[in-house]
Amino acid sequence: MEPYQLFSDLVHTEVRLYNALDRRLRADHGLAASQHAMLRFIEATDGCRVADIAREMVIAVGAASKSVDRLESSGWVVRRPNPGNRRSSLLELTQSGRSLLAQASATADAEVRHWLGSALTEPELAQLAGALGRVLSTLYSAGIGQPTG
């Protein structure tokens, strides 16, 4: 196994899967894959702030803020005052955002399941998930890959 080839294969796999998911979500729900990921994160994170999204999505805070602005202008997210810090706000899905997220998540899960399941068996998927989880944990622990801005 050549390490750089494995890295290249991982990148190409991620990009192709992401693009397939993005096309499907845009076609079926008018929602970008990045917006779907943010909505999922906001829904799952109590007291979610823009900085939390930036850290999770590995993007700069300014980019995360602009993305949240677009989610808010679409009526899917609202900003609430943060009682613990007047300089930040807490993000919450609207009813429209929750409804969209439920529909889009079903589509996303089916799309990803289709492409991964057509190439790998369930035991292989479990093995891949375990291996990638360990690599990701190592990267997180070392603080590797955080944006600089």
PyMOL commands that set and color helices and strands:
alter all, ss='L'
color gray80, all
select helices_A, chain A and resi 3-29+33-44+50-57+61-73+95-117+122-142
alter helices_A, ss='H'
color red, helices_A
select strands_A, chain A and resi 77-81+89-93
alter strands_A, ss='S'
color yellow, strands_A
deselect
rebuild
show_as cartoon
